[in-house]
Amino acid sequence: MLTIGKLAVASGVKIPTIRYYEQIGLLPAAERSPGNQRLYARDALKRLAFIRHARELGFTLEAIRDLLGLSDRPDQSCFEVDAIARAQLRAVEGRIARLQALKSELERMIDRCAGGTISACRVIEVLGNHTHCAADHGRDGQDCHAVSE
């Protein structure tokens, strides 16, 4: 059995996060020592490693909950797991595309900056007027032109 402190060190997950995962049901409730200290079985370490790795890959807590539920039924088809992973891949690809558009827009703004005074600064001008944007780079699919309307 591991105390929460030892579990935190072994897993690389902070104590408040472990408590939160227990509170929302991603981790089973810990047993308690006679002194009311949380005690975790070794399986909690494996589960935390799974959760941490999934979070590093950008999965939402809800997706992780679903994946954990599916992993508890190893004889079933992995169709649902694949669907969750494919959805995450699409989300990552969307974020990458938005970041590439942001990078291009920032490069364009900087390249057009003449290095003169603030009153003639292209960066300030573009930031103040979205119609000067060259590409769609808004959040959640909004392009910069839609934001200014």
Buried (B, 14 or more C-beta within 10 A) or exposed (E): BBBBEEBBEBBEBEBEBBBBBBEEEBBEEBEEEEEEEBBBBEEBBEBBBBBBEBBEEEBBBEBBBBBBEBEEEEEEEEEBBEEBBEEBEEBEEEEEEBEEBBEEBEEBBEEBBEEEEEEEBBEEBBEEEBEBBEEBBBEEEEBBEEEEE
